[in-house]
Amino acid sequence: MMRQVASRFFCFLLLMGLVAGSYGVGRLLRNTAAAPSAWAADEAKAVSLVARAERQMEGTAEKGAVYLNDQLLFSIDTVAGGLTGYERSIIVAKRLNDAFAVGAVPEQFVASVAQGQNVVLWKDRPLITVDDAQARAIGKPRQQVAEEWAASIRSTMRQLLGLPEPSQTQSTALRGEQPAQRSTETPAEAESAAQTTATTEETDWQPPEPYDDKDVPIISVGEGQQIGVARVKGPSSHVRLVQAVAAVETHYEKDLEIEIYVPISTKVPGKTLERIQGVGVIGIAKYRL
């Protein structure tokens, strides 16, 4: 009888121990799940860098601005290589995002010179060329514009990532690093770098929308007479606006006759031409009058 009582008491104690243990383990798991880990906290603080281009119109001129997250890096005001300021800003934003995707750091963005052209580089890859027209639009020398654009990228990245600004010694070394590297290049290497800088903007650029072409009449400005047919090409939304190509005749030093063909949005040009930006004339066929 006593053995049965002892056995039942032992089983009761064992059951109570299992219940208490289960409760304790469950509470521990709940507390662990509720408390964020250090990795989760670091992940919450992580900042994603995203560059984007914004279109800006000034009259009929299509300009562009490059933003990093919501902060303006710089504006591109001029046409280069047949691309408007907005189209060039799209290229720059894409190159920045490509650099961020592989872990770019602020110190890798520098201003440099190649074959007389002022450029902003990421490592040894060109982001943007600062030409004379852009420098005149800003009212500063080309070198200063390139340095300010590179500095804007570096400082904005540091601000968004919470990184400290470099010391004066580091800044001086950073400004002197790239020219020193350029000075050791052979003439063949320098020529190759210059060709890369001059052509990369066009070779790896992908248009934001499909391109299209169509035939439109050529209208003689001043007479309003149709004198031929021209083929125009450009972004589909721009090509749809072209109604004709205006032929403007001018002379150089009274001996040389020059004809300029301008895509316009009307078949009856007036005193001012309503030019369609971003569209080019790729072929003409004039009537024999």
Secondary structure, DSSP 8 states (H G I E B T S, - for coil): -HHHHHHHHHHHHHHHHHHHHHHHHHHHHHHHHHS--HHHHHHHH-----EEEEEEEETTEEEEEEEETTEEEEEE-S-BTTB-HHHHHHHHHHHHHHHHHTT--GGGEEEEEETTEEEEEETTEEEEEE-HHHHHHHTS-HHHHHHHHHHHHHHHHHHHHT-----HHHHHHHHHHHHHHHHT--HHHHHHHHHHHHHHHHHS---SS-EEEEEEEEEETTTTEEEEEEEEEEEHHHHTT--EEEEEEEEETTTEEEEEEEEES-SS--SS--B-TT-EEEEEEE---
